[in-house]
Amino acid sequence: MSKVNFIFCTHNHQPVGNFGWVFEKAYQVSYKPFMQVMLKHPKIRWSIHASGMLWEYISKEHPDYIKNVKKLVSTGNLEILSGGYYEPIMAAIPDRDKIGQIKKLTCYLKNKFGCEEANGAWLAERVWEPGFAKVLCEAGIEYTVLDDAHFAAAGMDTDSLKGYYTTEEQGCLLNIFPISQKLRYLIPFQNVEDTINYFKSVAAIQDDSNHVLVMADDGEKFGMWPGTNKHVYENGWLENFLTAIEENSDIAETASFSEILKTRKSSGRVYLPCASYFEMSEWALPSDAQQKFENVLARYGGDNEAKAFLRGGFWRNFLSKYEESNNMHKKMLYVSNKVKKYVDNKKPFTEKALDSLYAGQCNCAYWHGVFGGLYLPHLRNAVYNSLLKAENIYNKSFLKRSAWTAFDFDCDAQKEYLYESKTHNIYVKAELGGGIFEFDILKINHNLLDTLTRRYESYHNRLRDNIANAVIANDNEQEVHTIHGNEVKVKEAGLDKYLSYDWHRRISLADHFIANDTKHEDFAFARFKEEGDFVLGKYKAKISSSKLILERCGKVAGTDVKLVKTIIPSLSGYSVIYDIKNISPQPVDLCFAPEQVFAFSSKTGDDNADLKDVSVWKRYDDFFKIEVEIKLSEKCDMWVSPIETVSNSENGYEKTYQGTAAIPLIRKSLNPDESFKFEMETAVNIKI
């Protein structure tokens, strides 16, 4: 009988912008108790990767943990993997930033822990693309770890994988260890004996070498996931597991990645396609396609041979699935190019500019699955905050005057119109109703248009179908389970009532024309009839000095209407002047409702209001210390509505506040060739 070399690796990470109490809770219920158990087993070797900002947090708040890491590194019990310092999806960032992020973390590990061989890299969410081999090699990396699903996608039999494999890009070599999905699902959720029996079954296979099995997964599943703290520590799962390995040393013994690289040859050359772990390929699909994919899995997923050839999308699909993700991504690329220019010109504060850029590349807010945090405003805000910090540094040296420019910002083969100043940015999309899709307040590093459109997600079907039997999620849940179960848990009752879907992207200056008898509630829940074709329509755009003039001839209830809106930046925001003309031969009754959206920090009691005969609307945000003020050129009614989404997470379904919409209602009757003008001034007053 041969022996199993078992590589036990945990990946610990908390996103940039996550709440301090979450960092601390993760430490107390997961990272700390895990370390305490590992220290009691000096015969066990293991590996760890943690993102740079998590190392920083633990180093500052819990120096004893750092001392233990140093001790285990010095005795050879612990191997630390490098990777992107701020845990970026490598596929999403420029090559220069890939190398910069990795070298930053590698340097930190060497200085902090004396890790002279920090030559392995953890790839965030195990997102892989073939070109990575060259970039990782250039960053000083010799190996990485990927799921066996990646190998299955290349047509390989996952049951026959052993050791590690070697790939190359343009002759640059990289070694890849396959992670066992079977072990990811066994550990720590099933009985210890189940894992030991699996080791025995693998060891019983007769061949001429010992087998290598890798379990590399989130450290948070050992204490942070629902029910796991009690299971792993109070009930002794981890202690029993390590003891069982020690008692079955003739069957399995722990090893490090570096040890296997030094003592074993590569199992062969391999070329892996774009992939991540299997669940990510489901989440990355468009929602309708995701539902179809789930139906296919229900039919064929039980057949392992069939499932090996089933896969969904790949990570970059999120940039098509969610406009908000694409907007953050293209903002990041735009800022990265600015920072490159700043660095190339050897300006001061280079490290600060790079660090802010890198922090803005943290992956979590860019995507959504059971984990990804796109639906969490505080994570998106942290991304924009970091990117705008870097942009502010650039502006001090290179932005000489405020001006409009036109170029394809979001990479859709159409020009967008960007106004940039040292106080605020205004980004306009002429192809989408001439609306403002980004409004950056640079003094507080906040994109005040960082909202999220309410859209259909495939898991909403499961919520609807099971709402009567849904279980209220309990933060102190004791029952252990994986995050891939079918039980429907909700954080509050009645969530199905909030499953409303927007038919347009939630941006500012969306030019609605609605029926006069439309009710506020129907508008708020997207149950109204749009009578115009301006919200999604293409506007002609022209820059005239400091003004952006947008024009469209369209229809309102079958009547020809011409709309011209002029956006004029001000010191604290912008004004928009509307000139609307009836260009048809018959009169028309209009209810014009130009919608504005603001990403406040939280909802207030005033966020659901039906206001009458107003000319000014104000909203103060205590967290950002700003007051948003809208002044109208004439008195009119105004609706104020919260934008709230329903999303799923590892802890259950939840409702999340995304922003507030403010909609003035201007009612006019126009004869043929008659027009009216309406002005709306939006100011952001900073109260710091």
C-alpha positions in Angstrom: 0.0 0.0 0.0 1.3 3.5 -0.9 0.9 6.6 1.3 -1.0 9.8 0.8 0.8 13.1 1.0 -1.8 15.5 2.3 -1.4 19.2 1.8 -3.7 21.1 4.1 -4.0 24.8 3.1 -6.4 27.5 4.3 -7.0 30.8 2.6 -8.0 33.7 4.9 -9.4 37.0 3.5 -11.7 39.9 4.4 -12.5 42.5 1.8 -11.3 46.0 1.7 -14.1 48.1 3.3 -15.5 45.3 5.4 -16.7 46.3 8.8 -14.1 46.2 11.6 -16.4 44.0 13.7 -16.4 41.4 10.9 -12.6 41.3 10.8 -12.6 40.8 14.6 -15.4 38.2 14.6 -13.5 36.2 11.9 -10.4 36.3 13.9 -12.1 35.3 17.2 -14.3 32.5 15.8 -12.1 31.2 13.0 -8.4 32.3 12.6 -7.5 32.3 16.3 -9.0 29.0 17.4 -7.7 27.3 14.2 -4.2 28.4 15.1 -4.6 27.3 18.8 -5.5 23.8 17.6 -2.7 23.6 15.1 -0.1 24.7 17.7 -1.0 21.5 19.7 0.0 19.3 16.8 3.7 19.9 16.0 3.9 16.9 13.7 1.4 18.5 11.4 2.6 20.6 8.5 0.1 23.0 6.8 0.0 26.0 4.5 -1.8 29.3 4.7 -2.5 32.3 2.4 -3.9 35.5 3.8 -4.5 38.7 2.0 -2.2 41.6 2.8 -4.8 43.8 4.5 -5.8 40.9 6.7 -2.2 40.3 7.7 -2.0 44.1 8.5 -5.1 43.9 10.7 -4.0 40.9 12.7 -0.5 42.3 13.0 -1.9 45.5 14.6 -4.7 44.0 16.7 -3.3 40.5 17.6 0.5 40.4 17.6 0.5 37.1 19.5 -0.9 35.4 16.4 1.9 36.9 14.3 4.5 35.5 16.8 2.9 32.0 16.4 3.1 32.3 12.6 6.8 33.2 12.8 7.4 30.3 15.2 5.7 27.8 12.9 7.5 29.1 9.8 10.9 28.8 11.6 10.2 25.2 12.5 9.0 24.2 9.0 5.5 23.5 10.1 3.9 26.3 8.2 4.3 27.4 4.6 2.9 30.8 3.6 1.7 31.5 0.0 1.9 34.9 -1.6 -0.6 36.2 -4.1 -2.2 39.6 -4.8 -1.8 41.9 -1.8 -5.4 43.1 -1.9 -6.8 39.9 -3.3 -7.6 41.0 -6.9 -9.1 38.8 -9.6 -5.9 38.6 -11.7 -8.0 38.4 -14.9 -9.4 41.8 -14.2 -6.3 43.9 -13.7 -3.4 45.0 -16.0 -0.3 42.8 -16.0 1.8 45.5 -14.4 -0.6 45.5 -11.5 -0.7 41.7 -11.2 3.1 41.8 -10.8 3.0 44.8 -8.5 0.4 43.2 -6.2 2.2 39.9 -5.9 5.6 41.5 -5.3 4.1 43.7 -2.6 2.7 40.7 -0.7 5.9 38.6 -1.2 8.0 41.4 0.1 5.7 41.8 3.1 5.9 38.1 3.9 9.7 38.0 3.7 10.0 41.1 5.9 7.4 40.1 8.5 7.9 36.3 8.7 11.3 35.6 7.1 9.7 33.6 4.3 12.5 33.3 1.8 10.6 30.8 -0.3 7.2 32.6 -0.6 7.1 31.5 -4.2 3.6 30.1 -4.3 0.6 32.2 -5.2 -3.0 31.9 -4.2 -5.3 33.1 -7.0 -8.4 34.9 -5.8 -11.5 32.7 -6.3 -9.1 30.4 -8.2 -9.9 32.3 -11.4 -7.5 31.1 -14.0 -6.7 32.2 -17.6 -3.9 30.6 -19.6 -1.8 33.8 -19.9 -1.3 33.9 -16.2 1.7 31.5 -16.3 4.0 34.1 -17.9 2.9 36.9 -15.5 3.2 34.8 -12.4 6.6 33.6 -13.5 7.7 37.2 -14.0 6.5 38.0 -10.5 8.8 35.3 -9.0 6.1 32.6 -8.6 6.8 28.9 -9.1 3.5 27.3 -8.3 -0.2 27.9 -7.7 -3.2 25.8 -6.6 -6.4 25.4 -8.7 -9.5 23.2 -8.5 -9.7 19.8 -10.0 -12.6 21.3 -11.9 -10.1 23.2 -14.0 -8.4 19.9 -14.9 -11.8 18.4 -15.7 -12.5 21.3 -18.0 -9.3 20.2 -19.9 -10.7 16.7 -20.3 -8.7 15.1 -17.5 -10.0 12.5 -15.1 -10.1 14.1 -11.7 -9.9 10.7 -10.0 -6.5 10.1 -11.7 -4.9 13.4 -10.8 -1.8 13.1 -8.7 1.0 15.3 -7.6 1.3 18.6 -9.6 1.4 19.5 -13.2 3.3 22.0 -15.3 2.0 24.6 -17.7 3.7 27.3 -19.7 3.0 30.5 -21.6 5.5 31.6 -24.1 8.0 29.3 -22.5 7.5 30.5 -19.0 6.9 27.6 -16.7 4.4 27.4 -13.8 3.5 24.4 -11.6 -0.1 23.8 -10.6 -1.5 21.7 -7.8 -5.0 20.4 -8.2 -7.4 20.9 -5.3 -9.7 18.0 -4.5 -13.3 19.0 -4.6 -14.2 15.8 -2.7 -12.0 16.9 0.2 -13.4 20.5 0.0 -16.9 19.0 0.6 -15.7 16.5 3.2 -13.7 18.9 5.3 -14.9 19.9 7.8 -18.6 19.1 7.1 -18.5 15.3 7.3 -17.2 12.9 9.9 -13.5 12.6 10.4 -13.7 8.9 9.5 -15.1 9.7 6.1 -11.9 11.6 5.2 -9.6 9.0 6.7 -11.4 6.3 4.7 -11.0 8.3 1.6 -7.3 8.6 2.2 -7.2 4.8 2.7 -9.0 4.2 -0.6 -6.5 6.4 -2.4 -3.5 4.8 -0.7 -4.8 1.4 -1.7 -4.3 2.2 -5.3 -1.2 0.4 -6.4 1.3 2.4 -8.3 5.0 3.4 -8.0 4.6 6.6 -6.0 2.9 8.2 -3.1 -0.3 10.2 -3.9 -0.7 13.9 -3.3 -4.1 15.2 -2.2 -4.7 18.9 -1.7 -7.4 20.5 0.4 -7.2 24.3 -0.1 -10.2 26.4 0.8 -11.5 29.3 2.8 -10.3 29.4 6.3 -13.7 30.9 7.3 -15.3 27.6 6.8 -13.5 26.6 10.0 -15.6 28.7 12.4 -17.1 31.6 10.4 -19.6 29.8 8.3 -23.0 29.0 9.9 -22.7 26.4 12.6 -19.0 25.6 12.0 -17.6 27.2 15.1 -19.4 24.8 17.4 -18.8 21.9 15.1 -15.1 22.5 14.4 -14.0 23.6 17.9 -16.5 22.9 20.6 -17.3 19.5 19.2 -13.7 18.9 18.4 -13.8 18.2 14.7 -10.4 19.8 14.0 -8.7 18.3 17.0 -10.1 14.8 16.1 -9.1 15.3 12.4 -5.4 16.1 13.2 -5.2 13.3 15.8 -6.6 10.9 13.2 -3.9 11.9 10.7 -1.2 11.4 13.3 -2.6 8.0 14.3 -2.8 6.9 10.6 0.7 8.1 9.6 1.2 4.9 7.7 -1.7 5.9 5.5 -1.4 9.7 5.3 1.1 12.3 6.3 1.0 16.1 5.9 3.4 17.8 3.5 4.1 21.3 2.1 3.8 22.4 -1.5 7.5 23.2 -1.6 8.5 19.8 -0.2 6.5 18.1 -3.0 8.1 20.3 -5.6 11.6 19.4 -4.3 11.0 15.6 -4.0 8.7 14.8 -6.9 8.7 15.2 -10.6 5.9 17.0 -12.4 3.1 14.6 -13.4 3.1 16.1 -16.8 2.4 19.1 -19.0 -1.1 20.6 -18.9 -3.0 23.4 -20.5 -6.0 24.6 -18.6 -8.9 26.7 -20.1 -10.4 29.8 -18.5 -12.0 28.5 -15.3 -12.7 28.9 -11.6 -14.3 26.5 -9.1 -17.4 25.0 -10.5 -20.0 27.1 -8.6 -18.4 30.3 -10.0 -19.1 29.1 -13.5 -22.8 29.0 -12.5 -22.9 32.4 -10.9 -21.1 34.1 -13.8 -23.9 33.2 -16.3 -26.7 35.6 -17.2 -29.6 34.9 -14.9 -31.9 33.3 -17.5 -29.0 31.1 -18.7 -28.1 30.3 -15.1 -31.6 28.9 -14.5 -31.3 26.8 -17.6 -27.9 25.6 -16.5 -29.3 24.6 -13.1 -32.0 22.6 -15.0 -29.4 20.8 -17.0 -27.4 20.1 -13.8 -30.6 18.7 -12.2 -30.9 16.2 -15.1 -27.2 15.2 -15.5 -25.4 16.5 -12.5 -25.6 13.1 -10.7 -23.6 11.6 -13.5 -20.0 12.4 -12.7 -18.9 11.6 -16.2 -21.5 14.0 -17.6 -20.8 16.7 -15.1 -17.1 16.7 -16.0 -18.1 18.2 -19.4 -20.7 20.6 -18.0 -19.6 24.2 -17.2 -21.1 27.6 -17.3 -19.5 30.9 -17.9 -16.2 32.4 -16.7 -15.4 35.2 -14.4 -15.3 38.0 -17.0 -19.0 37.4 -17.7 -19.8 39.4 -14.6 -18.7 42.5 -16.5 -21.5 41.8 -19.0 -24.0 40.6 -16.4 -23.8 43.7 -14.2 -23.3 47.2 -15.6 -22.3 48.3 -12.1 -19.4 45.8 -12.0 -18.3 46.9 -15.5 -18.4 50.5 -14.4 -16.1 49.8 -11.4 -13.8 47.8 -13.5 -13.5 50.4 -16.2 -13.0 53.1 -13.6 -10.2 50.9 -12.1 -8.5 50.6 -15.5 -8.9 54.3 -16.1 -7.3 55.1 -12.8 -4.6 52.5 -13.3 -3.5 54.2 -16.5 -3.4 57.5 -14.6 -1.3 56.0 -11.8 1.1 54.5 -14.4 1.6 58.0 -15.8 2.1 59.3 -12.3 4.7 56.6 -11.5 6.5 56.9 -14.8 7.0 60.6 -14.1 8.5 59.8 -10.7 6.1 62.0 -8.8 6.0 62.0 -5.0 3.6 59.8 -3.1 4.1 57.0 -5.7 3.7 54.3 -3.1 0.5 55.9 -1.8 -1.0 56.1 -5.3 -0.1 52.5 -6.1 -1.5 51.3 -2.7 -4.8 53.1 -3.2 -5.1 51.7 -6.7 -4.3 48.2 -5.5 -6.9 48.4 -2.7 -9.4 49.4 -5.3 -8.7 46.2 -7.2 -9.9 44.0 -4.3 -12.2 41.4 -6.0 -15.1 41.0 -3.7 -17.3 44.0 -4.8 -16.9 43.2 -8.5 -19.0 40.0 -8.7 -21.9 38.2 -7.1 -22.6 34.6 -6.2 -23.2 33.1 -2.8 -20.2 35.1 -1.6 -19.3 37.9 -4.0 -20.2 41.3 -2.6 -21.5 43.3 -5.5 -24.8 43.7 -3.6 -23.1 45.1 -0.6 -22.8 48.9 -0.8 -20.1 49.3 1.8 -17.8 47.1 -0.3 -18.5 48.9 -3.6 -18.0 52.2 -1.7 -14.6 51.0 -0.5 -13.5 50.3 -4.1 -14.5 53.7 -5.3 -13.0 55.3 -2.2 -9.7 53.7 -2.9 -9.7 54.5 -6.6 -10.7 58.1 -6.0 -7.9 58.5 -3.5 -5.5 57.5 -6.2 -7.2 59.8 -8.7 -6.9 62.7 -6.3 -3.1 62.1 -6.1 -2.9 62.2 -9.9 -5.0 65.3 -10.1 -2.7 67.4 -7.9 0.0 67.0 -10.5 -1.7 66.6 -13.8 -5.2 68.0 -13.8 -4.7 71.6 -14.9 -8.3 72.7 -15.6 -11.9 71.5 -15.4 -13.2 70.2 -18.8 -15.5 67.8 -20.7 -13.8 65.1 -22.7 -15.4 62.4 -24.9 -14.0 58.8 -25.2 -15.2 55.3 -24.9 -14.9 54.9 -21.1 -16.9 51.7 -20.6 -15.6 49.8 -23.7 -18.9 49.5 -25.5 -17.7 51.0 -28.8 -19.6 54.3 -28.0 -18.3 57.5 -26.6 -19.1 58.7 -23.1 -18.8 62.3 -21.9 -16.7 62.9 -18.8 -16.4 66.2 -16.9 -13.4 66.1 -14.6 -12.4 68.7 -12.0 -10.5 68.7 -8.7 -13.8 68.7 -6.8 -16.1 66.3 -8.7 -16.5 64.2 -11.8 -19.7 63.9 -13.9 -19.9 60.9 -16.3 -22.7 61.0 -18.9 -23.8 58.3 -21.3 -25.5 59.8 -24.3 -26.4 56.3 -25.6 -28.5 55.6 -22.5 -30.9 58.5 -22.2 -28.2 61.1 -21.8 -28.1 60.1 -18.1 -25.3 60.6 -15.5 -23.9 57.2 -14.5 -21.1 58.4 -12.2 -20.9 61.4 -9.9 -17.7 61.5 -7.9 -17.4 63.8 -4.9 -13.6 63.9 -4.6 -13.3 65.6 -1.2 -14.9 62.6 0.4 -13.8 60.0 -2.2 -17.4 58.8 -2.9 -19.3 58.0 -6.0 -22.7 59.4 -5.2 -24.2 57.3 -8.0 -22.9 54.0 -6.8 -26.3 52.4 -6.7 -27.4 49.0 -7.9 -30.2 48.3 -10.4 -32.9 45.8 -9.1 -32.6 42.8 -11.4 -33.8 39.2 -11.7 -31.5 36.6 -10.2 -32.2 32.9 -10.8 -32.3 32.1 -7.1 -35.4 34.4 -6.8 -37.4 31.5 -8.1 -36.4 29.4 -5.1 -37.4 32.2 -2.8 -40.8 32.6 -4.4 -41.5 28.9 -4.4 -40.5 28.4 -0.8 -41.4 31.6 0.9 -44.2 29.9 2.9 -41.6 27.5 4.4 -38.6 29.9 4.6 -36.6 29.7 7.8 -35.6 32.9 9.6 -31.8 33.0 9.6 -30.1 32.9 13.0 -26.7 34.5 13.4 -26.0 32.0 16.2 -27.0 28.9 14.2 -25.5 25.7 15.5 -26.2 23.3 12.7 -23.2 22.9 10.3 -23.8 22.8 6.6 -22.1 23.8 3.3 -23.2 26.9 1.5 -24.5 24.8 -1.4 -27.6 23.5 0.3 -31.2 24.0 -0.9 -32.8 25.2 2.3 -34.3 28.7 2.0 -33.3 31.0 4.8 -34.4 34.7 5.1 -33.2 37.5 7.3 -36.7 38.9 7.5 -40.2 37.8 6.6 -42.0 39.0 3.4 -39.0 39.4 1.2 -40.9 38.2 -1.9 -42.8 41.5 -1.8 -39.6 43.3 -2.8 -38.8 41.3 -5.9 -39.3 44.2 -8.2 -37.1 44.5 -11.3 -36.0 47.7 -13.0 -36.3 47.8 -16.8 -33.5 50.5 -17.0 -30.3 51.1 -15.3 -30.7 53.3 -12.2 -28.8 56.4 -13.1 -29.5 60.2 -12.8 -31.3 62.3 -15.3 -33.4 59.4 -16.6 -36.1 61.3 -18.5 -39.4 59.6 -17.7 -42.8 60.5 -19.2 -45.6 58.8 -17.3 -49.4 58.9 -17.2 -50.8 61.6 -15.0 -52.7 59.0 -12.8 -49.5 57.0 -12.1 -49.3 56.2 -8.4 -46.1 56.7 -6.4 -46.0 53.1 -5.2 -46.4 51.8 -8.8 -43.5 53.9 -9.9 -41.4 52.8 -6.9 -41.9 49.1 -7.7 -41.6 49.5 -11.5 -45.2 48.6 -12.1 -46.0 51.7 -14.2 -46.3 52.3 -17.9 -43.6 54.4 -19.5 -45.2 56.6 -22.1 -42.0 58.0 -23.6 -39.0 56.5 -25.3 -36.3 58.7 -23.8 -35.0 56.7 -20.8 -33.3 54.1 -23.0 -33.0 56.4 -26.1 -29.9 57.7 -27.8 -29.2 61.4 -27.4 -27.1 63.5 -29.7 -24.4 65.1 -27.6 -22.3 68.2 -28.1 -19.7 69.9 -25.9 -20.0 73.7 -25.8 -17.5 75.4 -23.6 -18.3 74.1 -20.1 -21.7 72.8 -21.1 -22.8 69.4 -22.4 -25.9 69.7 -24.7 -27.9 66.6 -25.2 -30.8 66.4 -27.7 -33.4 63.8 -28.8 -36.5 63.8 -30.8 -38.8 61.0 -29.6 -42.3 59.9 -28.8 -44.6 60.5 -25.8 -47.8 58.5 -26.0 -47.4 58.5 -29.8 -46.8 62.2 -30.0 -43.6 63.7 -31.4 -41.6 65.5 -28.7 -38.2 67.2 -28.8 -36.1 67.3 -25.6 -32.9 69.3 -25.1 -31.1 69.1 -21.8 -28.0 71.1 -21.0 -25.8 69.9 -18.2 -23.8 72.7 -16.6 -21.2 71.8 -13.9 -21.1 74.1 -10.9 -18.6 74.3 -8.0 -20.7 71.9 -5.9 -22.5 69.8 -8.5 -24.4 70.6 -11.6 -27.5 72.2 -13.1 -29.6 70.8 -15.9 -31.8 72.9 -18.1 -34.6 71.1 -19.9 -36.3 72.5 -23.0 -39.2 70.3 -24.1 -41.2 71.1 -27.2 -44.3 69.5 -28.8 -43.3 69.1 -32.5 -46.5 67.2 -33.5 -49.6 68.7 -35.1 -51.8 67.8 -32.1 -51.7 69.0 -28.4 -50.2 66.7 -25.8 -50.5 66.3 -22.0 -47.2 65.6 -20.3 -46.1 64.4 -16.9 -42.4 64.7 -17.1 -40.5 62.9 -14.3 -36.7 63.3 -14.5 -35.3 60.8 -12.0 -32.2 61.4 -10.0 -30.5 58.7 -7.8 -28.1 59.1 -4.9 -26.1 56.5 -3.1 -26.5 57.6 0.5 -25.0 55.5 3.3 -28.4 54.3 4.7 -32.1 54.7 4.4 -34.0 57.2 6.5 -37.6 57.7 7.4 -37.8 60.4 4.7 -36.8 58.0 1.9 -40.4 57.1 1.0 -42.3 60.3 0.6 -45.0 61.8 -1.6 -44.3 65.5 -1.5 -46.6 68.2 -2.7 -45.8 71.6 -4.2 -42.1 71.8 -3.4 -39.3 73.7 -5.0 -36.4 72.4 -2.8 -35.5 69.0 -1.6 -32.7 68.3 0.9 -31.2 65.1 2.3 -28.4 65.0 4.9 -26.1 62.0 5.2 -24.5 61.8 8.6 -21.9 59.2 7.6 -20.6 61.0 4.6 -21.2 64.4 6.1 -22.9 65.8 3.0 -26.1 67.4 2.2 -27.7 66.9 -1.2 -29.9 69.7 -2.3 -32.1 69.8 -5.3 -33.6 73.2 -6.4 -36.4 73.3 -8.9 -37.2 76.3 -11.1 -40.9 75.9 -10.3 -43.0 74.3 -7.6 -44.2 70.7 -8.3 -44.9 67.4 -6.7 -42.0 65.1 -5.9 -41.7 61.4 -5.2 -38.8 60.0 -3.0 -38.3 56.3 -3.0 -35.7 53.9 -1.6 -34.0 51.5 -4.0 -33.8 48.1 -2.3 -32.6 44.8 -3.7 -33.1 41.2 -2.5 -30.1 39.0 -2.8 -28.8 35.7 -1.4 -25.7 35.0 0.7 -24.2 32.2 2.8 -26.3 33.5 5.7 -29.6 33.7 3.8 -31.8 36.0 1.7 -31.6 39.7 2.6 -33.0 43.0 1.6 -30.3 45.7 1.0 -30.7 49.5 0.7 -28.9 50.6 -2.5 -29.8 54.3 -2.8 -32.6 56.8 -3.0 -34.5 58.1 -6.0 -35.9 61.7 -6.1 -38.4 62.3 -8.9 -40.0 65.7 -9.5 -43.3 65.6 -11.5 -43.8 68.4 -14.0 -47.3 68.4 -15.5 -47.8 70.4 -18.7 -50.2 70.7 -21.6 -48.5 71.7 -24.8 -50.1 72.9 -28.0 -48.3 72.2 -31.4 -44.9 74.0 -31.5 -45.3 75.0 -27.8 -42.4 74.4 -25.4 -41.5 74.8 -21.8 -38.3 75.1 -19.9 -37.5 73.6 -16.5 -34.3 73.8 -14.5 -33.0 71.5 -11.8 -29.9 72.4 -9.8 -28.2 69.6 -7.8 -25.7 70.7 -5.2 -23.6 68.6 -2.7 -22.6 70.6 0.3 -19.9 69.0 2.4 -20.3 69.5 6.1 -17.0 68.3 7.4 
